[in-house]
């Protein structure tokens, strides 16, 4: 194999998106290594569920949508995406309600919801169409070595051990990143002792492009619009409680969901297969090293409560791409530590703001003390009455302020 300029380990949403962003410059030769073998691409079917593209859905901020539009992918993605025109926030058995409407904010939508399996299909199809991106799937990383000139990855590919070297390696192989471990970077981990139960449902009412965030005694419950008037459910539950809701009948599940969510979305009448994902926060202690950058969930894995995780990762990808393009234009070294540290430093404020926000929402709404609960609901009512506060939060959620 010829040696690539940039070696990306991890072919999930972040790895594929970064590869596409970088491929816009012909000077970049990119090799993307993915451990899981990829299935054949059927344009009429989403990817089969796999670790990178599973049963979950992603709320794409307006900034993320704009990025995919600039990459020429939005026409394909829009077929399987649903805009969010309204946002409704409430707490179970409480009086506080906050509402946002895209029309009142003078925008087309707050973002778009898409199933990860469809997003994966479009991204992978686009990557495979690029002449300067090579995809090695079913390739297991076994070793990493870094010297002054390059990073060298040893992989097991098609039954043979091979080595790939590049002036820059990007570790985008998920929360349990083997790359991060081989690079000697530690990570802090906080187990929320919660599980996200994920499925799709239908109600007897049309969703009218409304996204709900409902804070229940067991945890946040998000209801997001999908095509064909389906809705995505992300129900946060204390660890151990999810299995009963997976194993029970559809009728029992719908009844429990109705009781937790209430009637604002209508009567729940159908549900799909249910899946469970443990929730934890993982933060790498460093994201920039000589010849290597840590990106995506390998750098920061967040609670899904505000749907900010992937949008934050995409802003990281944009910032890194800009610096690498500028470095190439100046005929500089793309693996230079000073350049990579500059990227890391430039992203810290946005990352820490989002991390604090997501963690704060989880912890704040998990506290059941009466006075704190009262304060939360007064805050929701105040938010609903303050247009400037709405605009600030809307812009933040849309990824326009970063």
SULSUL-V830723 format. One line per field, one symbol per residue. phi: phi as a letter, one per 40 degrees, with the letter a starting at -180 (. if undefined). burial: # if it has 24 or more other ideal C-beta (glycine too) atoms within 12 Angstrom, else .. A space follows every 50 residues. Layout:
phi->???
burial->???
//
This chain:
phi->.ccccbbbbhbcccccccdcccccbcccbbbbbbccdccdcbccbccdda dcbbccbbccccccdccccccgbcdcccdbbbcccbbbbabdfbccabbb bdcccgbcacibbbcdccdccccccccccccbbbbbcgbccbabbbbcca bbbcbbbfgbcbbbbacabbcbbgdcdcddcccgccbcbbccfbbccbab bbbcbccffbbbbbcbccicbbbbcbdgfcbcbbbcbddhcccccccccd cccccccccccgbcchccbaaccbbbbcbabbbccabbbdgabbbgccca bbccdbgcdcccccccdcccddccccccccfcccbcccccccddcccccc ccccdccccccccccccccdccccccccccccdcbbccccccccccccgc cc
burial->...######################..#########.#.......##.## ##################..#.##..#..#############.#.##### ##..#.#.####################.#.######.###..###...# #####.#....##############.####.##.#.#....#.####### ###...#.########.##########..#########..##..##.... ..##.###.###.###.#..##.###########.############### #####################.###.##.....###..##..##..#..# #..##.###.##.###......#..##.##..##.....#..##.####. .#
//
